[in-house]
Amino acid sequence: MENEFRSLVKLLESQVQEAHTASFDVSNQRARNHRMYNMEPLGNEVKGRSRYISPDVQDAVESKKAIFAETFLSDRDAVRFSGSKVPFEDDAKTAYVNATLRKNNYERLFRDAFHDAFVAKRCVVLADWVASTKTETVDIQGADPQQYQAILQQHNPTQVFDENIVTDPNGMLFGTVDIEKDDSSIELTLVSPERYHRDPNSSYPGDAMFVTMEQDLTRARMLMDGYDPEQVNELSTDYRFRNQDEDSSRRQHDGTYQKLKHHNRTGVHEIVTVYRTWTWLDAGTINDDPQYVADEVKLFEVHWSCGEVLRWKDGAPAMREVDEIPFFEW
C-alpha cells in the first residue's frame, strides 16, 4: 500500500507541475498587476527625474470593486430565486442560500473575491460541506408532557441531555434542557489564484481531470482537523510549486512577506504546506477495498504533503471518493 501511495503522490505532483507550467505567463501578469496596483516602482526610473507613479491600475480596480459592492452588498437579498412552479420553493432556496452566505461572512468573501478577479484575473471559491453540531439551552416555562415533547420536536435535536426539569403540583413542567442540534453547512473558502492548480485542458472545474488547492496550515490547525500527530510533526513548508514573484507581490502591500521572512515559527505554530487534490483515478490500483475493481475510474479527494498521503488519527489515509469537484471560478 505504501508503494501504491508513493506512486499516487508522484502522479499528484506531476499534475500540479503541469498546471503550474501552463499558468507561467498568466502568473507573470498577475505579479505585474499586483505591483502596479500597489504602485511599486517599475524599475526603469531615472534618479532625480522620476517622481510620479501612476495610480491608474489601483483607481480602475477600486472603482470596479465599488460598482460590484453596490450591486451585491447593498441592503437587499444577495440572491433571489424565481420561476419555480412548486409553491414556496423559490422562497426556501432564497432563504437557504442567503443564510449560507451570511454564515460565511459574505461581505468579506465578495470583497476579496472581487479584488482577486480584477487584479489576479481569477477568483476561486471552494464550497465544502462541513459536518458540525451546536448546543442550545431550551427554557421550559409551564408545559404539560405532550407540550414539552412538541417543544423539543420543534427544535429538532440530535441529542437531548442535562434535563433540569421539575414538575409542579399541577403536573406542569418548568426548567431548562440542553440539546444538541445539527449545524452542518456549506463552508465557502476563497482560494488564492496562485495556490490553485487546475487541469489546463479544461475550461471549467467540473470538467477537469484534476484540481489541487494549496494551503499553508499551522501544525495546531492540522491537529484540530484530525490528522495523525506523528506524521504532522514530520511535515514542513513546501515551496516547489509556488511562484515566488507572484506570491511576494500579493503579500507586499500588507507586509506579510516580511513578517514570514523575519519570524521563524516553531512548535504547533509552525507552517506546513498541505495539498488537497480532487482527481479522477483508477480506483482499483490505489484502494484495497473490495468494492473497487481495476479499470474503474472514480473521483477521489486526496490530502497530501511533502511527498506522502496524509493520515487521520486512526491511521486511515486521508482520501475518499467524492461526487463532484466543489470549486467555482470567475
Backbone as numpy.savetxt, mean C-alpha at the origin, in Angstrom:
# Nx Ny Nz CAx CAy CAz Cx Cy Cz
12.86 -27.76 -1.50 12.04 -26.55 -1.50 12.90 -25.30 -1.50
14.04 -25.30 -0.74 14.92 -24.14 -0.71 15.48 -23.86 -2.10
15.88 -24.94 -2.82 16.40 -24.75 -4.17 15.34 -24.16 -5.09
14.08 -24.62 -4.93 12.99 -24.11 -5.75 12.75 -22.64 -5.45
12.81 -22.26 -4.17 12.62 -20.86 -3.82 13.78 -20.01 -4.31
15.00 -20.57 -4.33 16.15 -19.82 -4.82 15.98 -19.50 -6.31
15.53 -20.47 -7.07 15.28 -20.22 -8.49 14.11 -19.27 -8.68
13.13 -19.33 -7.78 12.00 -18.41 -7.85 12.46 -16.97 -7.64
13.32 -16.74 -6.63 13.81 -15.40 -6.36 14.62 -14.87 -7.53
15.41 -15.74 -8.16 16.16 -15.31 -9.35 15.22 -14.85 -10.45
14.10 -15.55 -10.61 13.09 -15.15 -11.59 12.51 -13.79 -11.22
12.18 -13.59 -9.94 11.60 -12.33 -9.49 12.58 -11.18 -9.67
13.86 -11.43 -9.38 14.88 -10.39 -9.56 15.03 -10.03 -11.04
14.97 -11.03 -11.91 15.09 -10.75 -13.35 13.90 -9.94 -13.85
12.71 -10.16 -13.27 11.55 -9.38 -13.64 11.73 -7.91 -13.25
12.21 -7.68 -12.03 12.44 -6.31 -11.59 13.49 -5.64 -12.45
14.56 -6.38 -12.78 15.61 -5.83 -13.61 15.09 -5.46 -15.01
14.21 -6.30 -15.54 13.61 -6.01 -16.85 12.81 -4.72 -16.81
11.97 -4.56 -15.80 11.16 -3.35 -15.67 12.04 -2.14 -15.40
13.09 -2.32 -14.59 13.99 -1.22 -14.25 14.73 -0.72 -15.49
15.21 -1.65 -16.32 15.92 -1.27 -17.54 15.00 -0.57 -18.53
13.78 -1.08 -18.65 12.83 -0.50 -19.62 12.42 0.92 -19.23
12.47 1.26 -17.94 12.03 2.58 -17.48 13.18 3.55 -17.30
14.37 3.23 -17.82 15.55 4.05 -17.57 15.36 5.48 -18.09
14.89 5.62 -19.33 14.72 6.96 -19.91 13.67 7.76 -19.13
12.55 7.12 -18.81 11.51 7.81 -18.05 12.02 8.18 -16.67
12.84 7.33 -16.08 13.40 7.61 -14.76 14.27 8.86 -14.80
15.05 9.02 -15.86 15.87 10.23 -16.00 14.99 11.47 -16.14
13.87 11.33 -16.86 12.95 12.46 -16.99 12.34 12.82 -15.64
12.00 11.80 -14.85 11.44 12.07 -13.52 12.45 12.82 -12.65
13.71 12.36 -12.67 14.74 13.03 -11.88 14.87 14.49 -12.31
14.83 14.75 -13.63 14.91 16.12 -14.15 13.70 16.93 -13.68
12.50 16.32 -13.73 11.29 17.04 -13.31 11.35 17.40 -11.83
11.84 16.47 -11.00 11.97 16.76 -9.57 12.92 17.93 -9.33
14.04 17.94 -10.06 15.00 19.02 -9.86 14.42 20.37 -10.31
13.69 20.36 -11.43 13.09 21.61 -11.91 11.98 22.08 -10.97
11.18 21.13 -10.47 10.12 21.50 -9.55 10.70 22.12 -8.28
11.81 21.58 -7.80 12.46 22.09 -6.58 13.34 23.29 -6.86
13.39 23.75 -8.12 14.16 24.92 -8.55 15.63 24.79 -8.17
16.17 23.62 -8.43 17.60 23.40 -8.20 18.38 23.92 -9.41
19.62 24.32 -9.22 20.45 24.78 -10.35 20.57 23.70 -11.41
20.63 24.10 -12.67 20.67 23.15 -13.78 22.08 22.68 -14.09
23.09 23.37 -13.58 24.47 22.95 -13.82 25.18 23.73 -14.89
24.47 24.58 -15.64 25.11 25.37 -16.69 25.21 26.84 -16.31
25.12 27.13 -15.02 25.16 28.51 -14.55 26.57 29.10 -14.71
26.62 30.38 -14.94 27.88 31.12 -15.03 28.02 31.99 -13.79
29.12 31.83 -13.07 29.31 32.56 -11.83 29.28 34.07 -12.08
28.49 34.75 -11.28 28.37 36.20 -11.40 27.33 36.65 -12.40
26.77 35.74 -13.19 25.79 36.14 -14.21 24.43 35.46 -14.00
24.43 34.20 -13.62 23.18 33.45 -13.48 22.64 33.64 -12.07
21.53 34.40 -11.95 20.98 34.70 -10.63 19.50 34.34 -10.51
18.95 33.79 -11.55 17.50 33.54 -11.54 17.21 32.11 -11.98
16.40 31.42 -11.20 15.94 30.08 -11.56 14.44 30.16 -11.79
13.99 29.76 -12.97 12.59 29.90 -13.32 11.72 28.93 -12.52
10.61 29.43 -11.94 9.68 28.56 -11.21 8.56 28.04 -12.10
8.74 28.04 -13.43 7.65 27.68 -14.34 7.11 26.28 -14.06
7.99 25.30 -13.84 7.55 23.92 -13.61 6.76 23.84 -12.31
7.28 24.46 -11.25 6.58 24.43 -9.97 5.24 25.13 -10.06
5.18 26.27 -10.75 3.92 27.01 -10.89 2.89 26.17 -11.68
3.34 25.53 -12.76 2.42 24.71 -13.57 1.88 23.54 -12.76
2.75 22.86 -12.02 2.32 21.71 -11.23 1.36 22.14 -10.12
1.69 23.20 -9.40 0.85 23.62 -8.28 -0.50 24.13 -8.76
-0.54 24.82 -9.90 -1.83 25.29 -10.42 -2.71 24.11 -10.85
-2.09 23.11 -11.46 -2.86 21.93 -11.87 -3.35 21.16 -10.64
-2.51 21.05 -9.61 -2.93 20.38 -8.36 -4.09 21.12 -7.72
-4.09 22.45 -7.80 -5.17 23.24 -7.22 -6.49 22.97 -7.94
-6.44 22.85 -9.27 -7.65 22.56 -10.04 -8.22 21.20 -9.66
-7.34 20.19 -9.58 -7.81 18.85 -9.24 -8.28 18.78 -7.79
-7.63 19.50 -6.89 -8.04 19.51 -5.49 -9.43 20.12 -5.35
-9.69 21.18 -6.10 -11.01 21.81 -6.04 -12.08 20.85 -6.55
-11.73 20.04 -7.55 -12.71 19.12 -8.12 -13.00 17.95 -7.19
-11.95 17.35 -6.62 -12.12 16.10 -5.88 -12.17 16.28 -4.36
-11.71 17.40 -3.84 -11.60 17.56 -2.39 -12.51 18.64 -1.84
-13.45 19.12 -2.64 -14.39 20.11 -2.15 -15.42 19.42 -1.25
-16.31 20.22 -0.67 -17.25 19.70 0.33 -18.40 18.96 -0.36
-18.09 17.78 -0.87 -19.10 16.95 -1.54 -18.58 15.51 -1.52
-19.42 14.57 -1.94 -18.96 13.19 -2.04 -17.85 13.09 -3.08
-16.77 12.42 -2.72 -15.68 12.24 -3.67 -16.12 11.33 -4.82
-17.05 10.43 -4.53 -17.53 9.47 -5.53 -19.04 9.36 -5.40
-19.75 9.29 -6.53 -21.18 9.03 -6.51 -21.55 8.15 -7.68
-22.16 7.01 -7.36 -22.60 6.06 -8.40 -24.02 6.41 -8.84
-24.34 6.09 -10.09 -25.70 6.31 -10.60 -25.95 5.35 -11.76
-27.23 5.15 -12.05 -27.60 4.34 -13.22 -28.03 2.93 -12.91
-27.93 2.49 -11.65 -28.32 1.12 -11.32 -29.84 0.99 -11.30
-30.32 -0.16 -11.73 -31.76 -0.42 -11.72 -32.21 -1.10 -10.42
-31.24 -1.48 -9.58 -31.56 -2.11 -8.29 -31.77 -1.01 -7.26
-32.88 -1.02 -6.52 -33.15 0.03 -5.54 -32.03 0.15 -4.50
-31.61 1.37 -4.25 -30.62 1.72 -3.21 -29.21 1.19 -3.51
-29.00 0.50 -4.64 -27.66 -0.03 -4.91 -26.65 1.10 -5.11
-27.03 2.14 -5.84 -26.13 3.26 -6.07 -25.76 3.96 -4.76
-26.77 4.15 -3.89 -26.50 4.80 -2.61 -25.58 3.95 -1.75
-25.77 2.63 -1.77 -24.93 1.74 -0.98 -23.48 1.77 -1.48
-23.30 1.73 -2.81 -21.96 1.79 -3.38 -21.29 3.11 -3.05
-22.05 4.21 -3.19 -21.50 5.53 -2.90 -21.06 5.63 -1.45
-21.91 5.15 -0.53 -21.58 5.23 0.90 -20.36 4.38 1.23
-20.28 3.18 0.64 -19.16 2.29 0.94 -17.84 2.88 0.44
-17.82 3.37 -0.81 -16.58 3.90 -1.39 -16.14 5.15 -0.64
-17.06 6.04 -0.33 -16.69 7.25 0.39 -16.21 6.95 1.81
-16.83 5.94 2.45 -16.36 5.54 3.78 -14.94 4.97 3.70
-14.67 4.19 2.66 -13.33 3.64 2.47 -12.31 4.75 2.23
-12.68 5.73 1.40 -11.77 6.85 1.13 -11.50 7.66 2.39
-12.55 7.92 3.18 -12.35 8.68 4.41 -11.45 7.92 5.38
-11.62 6.61 5.47 -10.80 5.81 6.37 -9.34 5.83 5.95
-9.08 6.03 4.66 -7.71 6.06 4.15 -7.17 7.48 4.01
-7.80 8.45 4.68 -7.32 9.83 4.66 -7.16 10.29 3.20
-8.26 10.27 2.47 -8.18 10.45 1.02 -7.71 11.84 0.61
-7.87 12.87 1.48 -7.36 14.19 1.11 -5.85 14.14 0.90
-5.15 13.50 1.84 -3.69 13.39 1.72 -3.32 12.47 0.56
-4.08 11.37 0.41 -3.80 10.43 -0.68 -3.93 11.11 -2.04
-5.03 11.84 -2.26 -5.23 12.52 -3.53 -4.17 13.60 -3.76
-3.87 14.36 -2.72 -2.87 15.43 -2.85 -1.53 14.88 -3.33
-1.06 13.82 -2.69 0.24 13.25 -3.05 0.17 12.51 -4.39
-0.99 11.91 -4.70 -1.15 11.23 -5.98 -1.10 12.23 -7.14
-1.75 13.39 -6.97 -1.68 14.42 -8.00 -0.24 14.86 -8.22
0.50 15.02 -7.14 1.90 15.46 -7.26 2.71 14.42 -8.04
2.54 13.15 -7.72 3.26 12.10 -8.46 2.88 12.12 -9.94
1.60 12.30 -10.22 1.15 12.26 -11.62 1.76 13.40 -12.43
1.82 14.60 -11.86 2.26 15.77 -12.62 3.78 15.93 -12.65
4.47 15.44 -11.62 5.93 15.58 -11.57 6.62 14.30 -12.02
6.16 13.16 -11.49 6.82 11.88 -11.78 6.16 11.12 -12.93
5.14 11.72 -13.56 4.51 11.16 -14.76 3.70 9.90 -14.51
3.51 9.51 -13.26 2.69 8.33 -12.95 2.34 8.34 -11.47
1.09 8.05 -11.15 0.73 7.78 -9.76 0.19 6.36 -9.67
0.56 5.67 -8.61 0.22 4.26 -8.43 -0.37 4.08 -7.04
-1.49 3.37 -6.98 -2.15 3.09 -5.70 -2.34 1.58 -5.57
-1.93 1.05 -4.42 -2.18 -0.35 -4.07 -3.45 -0.43 -3.25
-4.42 -1.22 -3.69 -5.67 -1.44 -2.96 -5.62 -2.82 -2.33
-5.29 -2.87 -1.05 -5.03 -4.13 -0.35 -6.11 -4.37 0.69
-6.67 -5.60 0.69 -7.66 -5.94 1.71 -6.94 -6.31 3.01
-7.27 -5.61 4.10 -6.61 -5.83 5.39 -7.65 -6.32 6.39
-7.43 -7.51 6.94 -8.34 -8.07 7.93 -7.98 -7.52 9.31
-8.98 -6.99 10.03 -8.74 -6.44 11.36 -10.04 -6.44 12.15
-9.92 -6.24 13.45 -11.09 -6.15 14.34 -10.94 -4.94 15.24
-12.04 -4.51 15.82 -12.01 -3.43 16.81 -12.96 -3.77 17.95
-12.70 -3.18 19.10 -13.50 -3.44 20.30 -14.36 -2.22 20.62
-15.62 -2.48 20.94 -16.55 -1.42 21.32 -17.24 -1.80 22.63
-17.66 -0.77 23.36 -18.44 -0.97 24.58 -19.87 -0.51 24.33
-20.81 -1.41 24.52 -22.22 -1.11 24.31 -22.87 -0.85 25.67
-23.55 0.29 25.78 -24.20 0.69 27.03 -25.65 0.20 27.01
-26.02 -0.59 27.99 -27.38 -1.12 28.10 -28.09 -0.42 29.26
-29.14 0.33 28.96 -29.87 1.05 29.99 -31.36 0.69 29.94
-31.69 -0.44 30.55 -33.08 -0.86 30.64 -33.55 -1.59 29.41
-33.30 -2.88 29.36 -33.73 -3.71 28.23 -34.06 -5.09 28.74
-35.16 -5.66 28.22 -35.46 -7.03 28.59 -34.54 -7.96 27.79
-34.48 -9.24 28.11 -33.53 -10.15 27.42 -33.66 -10.15 25.91
-34.90 -10.07 25.40 -35.08 -10.06 23.95 -34.52 -8.77 23.34
-34.79 -7.64 24.00 -34.27 -6.37 23.51 -32.73 -6.35 23.58
-32.20 -6.96 24.64 -30.74 -7.03 24.79 -30.11 -7.79 23.62
-30.70 -8.93 23.27 -30.18 -9.70 22.13 -30.32 -8.93 20.83
-31.42 -8.16 20.70 -31.62 -7.37 19.48 -30.57 -6.27 19.36
-30.22 -5.66 20.51 -29.19 -4.61 20.51 -27.84 -5.19 20.07
-27.51 -6.37 20.59 -26.25 -7.00 20.19 -26.26 -7.36 18.72
-27.38 -7.90 18.23 -27.48 -8.25 16.81 -27.30 -7.01 15.93
-27.78 -5.86 16.40 -27.67 -4.63 15.62 -26.22 -4.22 15.43
-25.38 -4.51 16.43 -23.96 -4.17 16.34 -23.16 -5.22 15.58
-23.77 -6.37 15.29 -23.13 -7.42 14.50 -21.74 -7.80 15.04
-21.65 -8.27 16.28 -20.34 -8.59 16.85 -19.83 -9.96 16.37
-18.51 -10.08 16.30 -17.90 -11.38 16.04 -17.63 -12.12 17.33
-17.59 -11.37 18.44 -17.36 -11.98 19.75 -17.91 -11.07 20.82
-18.51 -11.65 21.84 -19.03 -10.90 22.99 -18.27 -11.34 24.23
-17.73 -10.35 24.98 -16.98 -10.72 26.18 -17.12 -9.60 27.21
-16.76 -9.91 28.42 -16.78 -8.96 29.55 -18.15 -8.29 29.69
-19.18 -9.10 29.96 -20.52 -8.57 30.15 -20.70 -8.13 31.61
-20.82 -6.83 31.82 -21.08 -6.28 33.16 -22.54 -5.87 33.24
-23.39 -6.88 33.26 -24.84 -6.66 33.21 -25.47 -7.09 34.54
-26.36 -6.24 35.05 -27.13 -6.58 36.26 -28.61 -6.51 35.91
-29.41 -7.27 36.65 -30.85 -7.33 36.41 -31.58 -6.70 37.59
-32.48 -5.75 37.32 -33.23 -5.10 38.40 -34.43 -5.98 38.78
-35.17 -5.62 39.82 -36.32 -6.45 40.26 -37.38 -6.65 39.19
-37.43 -5.76 38.20 -38.43 -5.89 37.15 -37.94 -6.74 35.98
-36.75 -7.29 36.10 -36.21 -8.14 35.03 -35.55 -7.37 33.90
-35.31 -6.07 34.10 -34.66 -5.26 33.08 -33.15 -5.29 33.27
-32.44 -5.26 32.16 -30.98 -5.38 32.19 -30.33 -4.00 32.10
-29.27 -3.80 32.93 -28.51 -2.55 32.94 -27.02 -2.89 32.98
-26.20 -2.00 32.38 -24.76 -2.20 32.44 -24.10 -1.99 31.09
-22.92 -2.57 30.94 -22.16 -2.45 29.69 -21.67 -3.83 29.26
-21.43 -3.94 27.97 -20.89 -5.19 27.42 -19.87 -4.83 26.35
-18.72 -5.47 26.41 -17.68 -5.25 25.41 -17.83 -6.26 24.28
-17.78 -5.77 23.05 -17.93 -6.64 21.90 -16.76 -6.42 20.93
-16.48 -7.43 20.15 -15.46 -7.33 19.10 -16.17 -7.34 17.75
-15.82 -6.36 16.89 -16.46 -6.23 15.58 -15.43 -6.38 14.48
-15.90 -6.88 13.35 -15.04 -6.98 12.18 -14.81 -5.58 11.61
-13.54 -5.19 11.49 -13.19 -3.87 10.99 -12.33 -3.99 9.72
-12.45 -5.11 9.02 -11.67 -5.32 7.80 -12.09 -4.33 6.72
-11.12 -3.91 5.91 -11.43 -2.92 4.89 -10.32 -2.88 3.86
-10.57 -2.09 2.81 -9.56 -1.85 1.79 -8.57 -0.79 2.30
-7.30 -1.09 2.23 -6.26 -0.13 2.59 -5.61 0.39 1.31
-5.64 1.70 1.12 -5.08 2.32 -0.08 -3.69 2.87 0.25
-2.69 2.40 -0.49 -1.31 2.82 -0.27 -0.77 3.46 -1.54
-0.29 4.68 -1.41 0.34 5.35 -2.55 1.76 4.83 -2.70
2.10 4.36 -3.89 3.41 3.76 -4.16 4.25 4.76 -4.94
5.48 5.01 -4.49 6.37 5.90 -5.22 6.64 5.31 -6.61
6.52 6.09 -7.68 6.70 5.55 -9.03 8.05 4.87 -9.22
9.10 5.39 -8.58 10.42 4.78 -8.75 10.56 3.48 -7.98
9.59 3.17 -7.11 9.61 1.92 -6.36 8.60 0.92 -6.91
8.11 1.17 -8.10 7.06 0.34 -8.71 7.60 -0.22 -10.02
7.61 -1.55 -10.15 8.21 -2.20 -11.31 7.14 -3.09 -11.96
6.73 -2.70 -13.17 5.67 -3.43 -13.87 6.17 -3.98 -15.19
5.56 -5.08 -15.61 5.83 -5.69 -16.90 5.78 -4.62 -17.99
6.91 -4.32 -18.65 6.92 -3.23 -19.65 6.15 -3.56 -20.91
5.75 -4.79 -21.10 5.01 -5.18 -22.30 3.50 -5.05 -22.14
3.04 -4.56 -21.00 1.61 -4.41 -20.75 1.27 -2.94 -20.56
0.03 -2.59 -20.85 -0.42 -1.20 -20.70 -1.13 -0.97 -19.38
-1.63 -2.04 -18.76 -2.39 -1.92 -17.51 -1.88 -2.96 -16.52
-1.95 -2.66 -15.22 -1.49 -3.64 -14.21 -2.23 -4.97 -14.31
-3.54 -4.92 -14.58 -4.31 -6.14 -14.64 -3.92 -7.07 -15.77
-3.27 -6.52 -16.81 -2.83 -7.33 -17.95 -1.39 -7.78 -17.84
-0.69 -7.34 -16.79 0.75 -7.60 -16.67 1.03 -9.03 -16.23
2.18 -9.54 -16.65 2.64 -10.84 -16.17 3.26 -10.73 -14.78
3.70 -9.52 -14.42 4.26 -9.33 -13.08 4.19 -7.86 -12.70
4.05 -7.60 -11.42 4.14 -6.26 -10.83 4.85 -6.41 -9.50
5.85 -5.56 -9.25 6.59 -5.61 -7.99 6.58 -4.25 -7.33
6.33 -4.22 -6.03 6.38 -3.01 -5.24 7.53 -3.12 -4.25
8.34 -2.09 -4.19 9.51 -2.05 -3.32 9.23 -1.13 -2.14
9.51 -1.62 -0.93 9.26 -0.83 0.28 10.47 -0.87 1.20
10.70 0.24 1.90 11.69 0.28 2.96 10.94 0.22 4.29
11.06 -0.91 5.00 10.36 -1.11 6.27 11.37 -1.25 7.40
11.00 -0.79 8.58 11.85 -1.03 9.74 11.69 -2.48 10.18
12.70 -2.97 10.89 12.59 -4.34 11.42 11.38 -4.46 12.34
11.09 -3.41 13.10 9.94 -3.43 14.00 8.64 -3.60 13.22
8.51 -2.89 12.09 7.31 -3.01 11.27 7.16 -4.42 10.72
8.28 -5.03 10.33 8.22 -6.38 9.80 7.81 -7.37 10.89
8.31 -7.17 12.10 7.91 -8.05 13.20 6.43 -7.89 13.51
5.93 -6.65 13.47 4.51 -6.41 13.71 3.65 -7.03 12.61
4.19 -7.11 11.39 3.45 -7.71 10.28 3.48 -9.23 10.31
4.29 -9.82 11.21 4.25 -11.26 11.40 5.31 -12.06 10.69
6.41 -11.42 10.26 7.49 -12.16 9.61 8.36 -12.87 10.66
9.10 -13.86 10.22 9.96 -14.67 11.09 11.05 -13.78 11.70
11.13 -13.66 13.05 12.12 -12.78 13.69 13.56 -13.13 13.35
13.89 -14.42 13.28 15.26 -14.80 12.97 15.65 -14.35 11.57
14.75 -14.51 10.63 15.05 -14.09 9.27 15.14 -12.57 9.16
14.26 -11.87 9.87 14.25 -10.41 9.81 15.57 -9.83 10.29
16.16 -10.44 11.31 17.43 -9.94 11.86 18.58 -10.05 10.87
18.45 -10.90 9.85 19.53 -11.10 8.89 19.38 -10.26 7.64
18.26 -9.54 7.49 18.00 -8.77 6.27 18.58 -7.37 6.37
18.70 -6.70 5.22 19.29 -5.36 5.18 18.66 -4.56 4.04
19.13 -3.32 3.87 18.65 -2.47 2.79 19.26 -2.93 1.47
18.45 -2.87 0.40 18.88 -3.35 -0.91 18.76 -2.20 -1.92
19.90 -1.81 -2.52 19.90 -0.69 -3.46 20.08 -1.15 -4.91
19.99 -2.42 -5.17 20.32 -2.93 -6.50 19.44 -2.37 -7.61
18.16 -2.22 -7.33 17.22 -1.84 -8.38 16.74 -0.40 -8.24
17.48 0.39 -7.50 17.03 1.75 -7.22 17.79 2.74 -8.09
17.07 3.68 -8.70 17.68 4.74 -9.47 18.08 5.85 -8.51
19.37 5.99 -8.24 19.84 6.92 -7.22 19.49 8.37 -7.56
19.63 8.75 -8.85 19.34 10.13 -9.22 17.88 10.48 -8.95
16.99 9.59 -9.35 15.56 9.84 -9.16 15.19 9.82 -7.69
15.74 8.87 -6.95 15.41 8.74 -5.54 15.90 9.96 -4.75
17.13 10.40 -5.01 17.67 11.54 -4.29 16.97 12.83 -4.69
16.54 12.94 -5.96 15.83 14.13 -6.41 14.48 14.25 -5.71
13.79 13.13 -5.55 12.51 13.16 -4.84 12.71 13.57 -3.39
13.78 13.09 -2.76 14.00 13.35 -1.34 14.62 14.72 -1.09
15.08 15.40 -2.14 15.86 16.62 -1.96 15.07 17.70 -1.24
13.80 17.89 -1.61 13.05 19.03 -1.10 12.70 18.91 0.37
12.59 17.67 0.91 12.22 17.53 2.32 13.40 17.13 3.21
14.58 16.97 2.63 15.76 16.69 3.42 15.93 15.27 3.89
15.05 14.35 3.48 15.15 12.99 3.99 16.39 12.27 3.47
16.88 12.67 2.29 18.08 12.03 1.76 19.27 12.29 2.68
19.43 13.55 3.12 20.53 13.86 4.02 20.34 13.21 5.39
19.08 13.12 5.84 18.84 12.51 7.15 19.21 11.03 7.15
18.83 10.33 6.08 19.17 8.92 6.00 20.68 8.73 5.88
21.34 9.68 5.22 22.76 9.56 4.99 23.57 9.76 6.27
23.11 10.64 7.14 23.91 11.01 8.31 23.47 10.31 9.59
22.37 9.57 9.55 21.90 8.90 10.76 21.79 7.41 10.48
22.61 6.64 11.16 22.64 5.19 10.97 21.73 4.53 12.00
20.61 4.02 11.56 19.68 3.37 12.48 20.18 1.97 12.83
19.85 1.54 14.03 20.24 0.21 14.47 19.05 -0.46 15.15
19.20 -1.77 15.38 18.17 -2.52 16.09 16.87 -2.59 15.32
15.76 -2.48 16.04 14.45 -2.63 15.42 14.11 -1.46 14.51
14.89 -0.36 14.58 14.62 0.80 13.74 15.39 0.75 12.42
16.23 -0.24 12.25 17.00 -0.34 11.02 16.08 -0.64 9.83
16.43 -0.06 8.68 15.61 -0.16 7.49 15.95 -1.43 6.69
14.91 -2.14 6.25 15.06 -3.33 5.42 14.24 -3.13 4.14
14.82 -3.50 3.01 14.09 -3.40 1.73 13.31 -4.68 1.49
12.00 -4.54 1.32 11.11 -5.68 1.11 10.41 -5.51 -0.24
10.36 -6.59 -1.00 9.69 -6.60 -2.29 8.43 -7.47 -2.19
7.34 -6.95 -2.75 6.11 -7.73 -2.88 5.81 -7.85 -4.37
5.81 -9.08 -4.85 5.62 -9.32 -6.28 4.33 -10.09 -6.51
3.53 -9.60 -7.45 2.37 -10.33 -7.96 2.76 -10.84 -9.34
2.81 -12.15 -9.52 3.31 -12.70 -10.77 2.62 -14.01 -11.11
2.51 -14.28 -12.41 1.96 -15.54 -12.89 3.08 -16.57 -12.92
2.85 -17.71 -12.28 3.88 -18.74 -12.14 3.30 -20.12 -12.44
4.19 -21.01 -12.83 3.84 -22.42 -12.95 3.73 -22.97 -11.53
2.51 -23.11 -11.05 2.27 -23.45 -9.64 2.92 -24.78 -9.25
2.95 -25.72 -10.15 3.48 -27.04 -9.82 4.96 -27.07 -9.53
5.69 -26.06 -9.98 7.14 -26.06 -9.79 7.59 -25.36 -8.52
6.70 -24.65 -7.86 7.13 -23.89 -6.68 6.33 -24.23 -5.43
5.36 -25.09 -5.53 4.51 -25.37 -4.38 4.28 -26.86 -4.28
4.57 -27.44 -3.10 4.40 -28.88 -2.92 3.00 -29.26 -2.47
2.08 -28.30 -2.47 0.69 -28.59 -2.12 0.09 -29.47 -3.22
-0.55 -30.59 -2.85 -1.09 -31.50 -3.86 -2.19 -30.90 -4.72
-2.75 -29.76 -4.30 -3.83 -29.17 -5.12 -3.27 -28.54 -6.40
-1.95 -28.31 -6.45 -1.34 -27.72 -7.63 -0.66 -28.81 -8.45
-0.70 -28.65 -9.75 -0.06 -29.60 -10.65 0.86 -28.84 -11.59
1.80 -29.54 -12.18 2.74 -28.92 -13.10 2.00 -28.35 -14.32
2.57 -27.30 -14.89 2.01 -26.62 -16.07 0.67 -25.96 -15.78
0.38 -25.72 -14.51 -0.84 -25.00 -14.12 -0.42 -23.59 -13.71
-0.70 -22.60 -14.56 -0.25 -21.24 -14.32 -1.28 -20.50 -13.47
-0.81 -19.95 -12.34 -1.68 -19.23 -11.42 -0.99 -17.95 -10.98
-1.80 -17.04 -10.46 -1.28 -15.76 -9.98 -0.94 -15.87 -8.50
0.30 -15.51 -8.15 0.77 -15.58 -6.77 1.26 -14.21 -6.32
1.13 -13.97 -5.01 1.78 -12.84 -4.36 2.93 -13.39 -3.52
4.15 -12.89 -3.76 5.34 -13.39 -3.09 6.05 -12.22 -2.40
6.39 -12.40 -1.13 7.17 -11.40 -0.39 8.61 -11.90 -0.32
9.57 -11.07 -0.69 10.96 -11.50 -0.70 11.88 -10.33 -0.39
13.10 -10.67 -0.01 14.08 -9.65 0.35 15.46 -10.28 0.37
16.46 -9.53 -0.10 17.86 -9.95 -0.02 18.08 -11.35 -0.58
17.42 -11.65 -1.69 17.66 -12.91 -2.37 16.97 -14.12 -1.79
15.96 -13.94 -0.92 15.25 -15.08 -0.36 13.79 -14.75 -0.13
12.95 -15.78 -0.22 11.53 -15.62 0.06 11.36 -15.47 1.57
10.55 -14.49 1.99 10.33 -14.27 3.41 9.46 -15.37 4.00
9.58 -15.54 5.31 8.79 -16.54 6.04 7.96 -15.84 7.11
6.80 -16.44 7.42 5.99 -15.98 8.54 6.50 -16.60 9.83
5.93 -16.19 10.95 6.38 -16.69 12.25 6.31 -18.20 12.36
5.29 -18.79 11.72 5.12 -20.23 11.83 6.00 -21.01 10.85
6.87 -20.31 10.13 7.78 -20.96 9.19 7.24 -21.10 7.78
5.99 -20.77 7.56 5.40 -20.88 6.22 5.95 -19.78 5.32
6.17 -20.07 4.04 6.67 -19.03 3.12 5.63 -17.94 2.93
6.08 -16.71 2.81 5.19 -15.56 2.64 4.78 -15.45 1.18
3.96 -16.38 0.74 3.45 -16.38 -0.62 2.08 -17.05 -0.62
1.22 -16.58 -1.51 -0.14 -17.11 -1.56 -0.71 -16.90 -2.94
-1.69 -17.71 -3.27 -2.40 -17.55 -4.53 -3.43 -16.43 -4.37
-3.53 -15.57 -5.38 -4.45 -14.44 -5.34 -5.29 -14.41 -6.61
-6.32 -13.58 -6.58 -7.26 -13.52 -7.71 -6.91 -12.44 -8.73
-6.22 -11.37 -8.29 -5.96 -10.26 -9.18 -4.74 -9.49 -8.73
-4.23 -8.63 -9.62 -3.14 -7.72 -9.29 -3.78 -6.42 -8.82
-3.66 -6.05 -7.52 -4.49 -4.99 -6.94 -3.92 -3.59 -7.05
-3.45 -3.19 -8.24 -2.88 -1.86 -8.41 -3.73 -1.05 -9.39
-3.72 0.26 -9.17 -4.35 1.21 -10.08 -3.32 2.27 -10.45
-3.28 2.62 -11.73 -2.31 3.61 -12.21 -3.04 4.75 -12.91
-2.38 5.90 -12.88 -2.87 7.02 -13.67 -1.68 7.83 -14.15
